[in-house]
Amino acid sequence: MTEQTEEQKKAEETAENKVEQGASAETKNAEHLIPKHRFDEVNERAKKAEAELDALKQAEKQAEEKRLADQQQYKELADKREAELKDLQAKTEADKKAAEEQAKKVKYEADVIAEAAKLNFHDPKEAIALLGDAEDVAKAVKELAEAKPHLINKKVPPRLPFSRQTETTDETPEQKRKRLIG
């Protein structure tokens, strides 16, 4: 185990020296510009050093597990595995709850936007901010439209956002120009 630990330390020192050598050569450049080939070379060294370090850490973990198994310390190994499993289960549960909350929020916002578009709001997304949370979305949006009629667009028929619905009106081009320009 001590031979492997010494080998790991030497490998880490070698990796650090390689990175430091690359960094010291770069600082000597008077213009502080790094040629592409030099950057690629240093970057490749850093990647190799990180890969070596990861391999050494993995080997150390495996050696520790083997040592525990060899010493017939199965209980300690099982306890470590159980703790890891509990941590992963807790994280998974938290991620699941967060995903469910996000899905509820997105569905609620989509429902509010759809109802606001049906009632011809100027900006259906604005209804989300004004409503907050509501149990009955259709009723809440309708009450909002009645309470704040200035949010309703009376000139153009309702249109759902992100739809390919074309705008059809019975106005002539001249009426449309007057409406838009004034």
QUIQUIKA-V432486 format. One record per pair of residues at least 24 apart in sequence whose C-alpha atoms are under 8 Angstrom apart, sorted by the first residue. I is the first residue (numbers start at 1). J is the second residue. D is the distance in whole Angstrom. If there is no record, write none. Layout:
BEGIN
i=I j=J d=D
i=I j=J d=D
END
This chain:
BEGIN
i=1 j=63 d=8
i=4 j=60 d=8
i=5 j=60 d=8
i=8 j=56 d=6
i=11 j=52 d=8
i=11 j=53 d=8
i=12 j=49 d=8
i=12 j=53 d=7
i=15 j=46 d=8
i=15 j=49 d=5
i=15 j=50 d=8
i=16 j=49 d=8
i=18 j=45 d=7
i=18 j=46 d=8
i=19 j=45 d=7
i=19 j=46 d=6
i=108 j=137 d=8
i=111 j=137 d=7
i=112 j=137 d=6
i=112 j=138 d=8
i=112 j=141 d=7
i=114 j=160 d=7
i=115 j=141 d=7
i=116 j=141 d=6
i=117 j=158 d=6
i=117 j=159 d=6
i=117 j=160 d=5
i=117 j=161 d=7
i=118 j=158 d=6
i=118 j=159 d=7
i=118 j=160 d=7
i=119 j=145 d=8
i=119 j=152 d=7
i=119 j=158 d=7
i=120 j=152 d=6
i=120 j=153 d=6
i=120 j=154 d=7
i=120 j=156 d=8
i=120 j=157 d=7
i=120 j=158 d=4
i=120 j=159 d=7
i=121 j=145 d=8
i=121 j=151 d=6
i=121 j=152 d=4
i=121 j=153 d=6
i=121 j=158 d=8
i=122 j=151 d=6
i=122 j=152 d=6
i=122 j=153 d=5
i=123 j=151 d=8
i=124 j=161 d=8
END
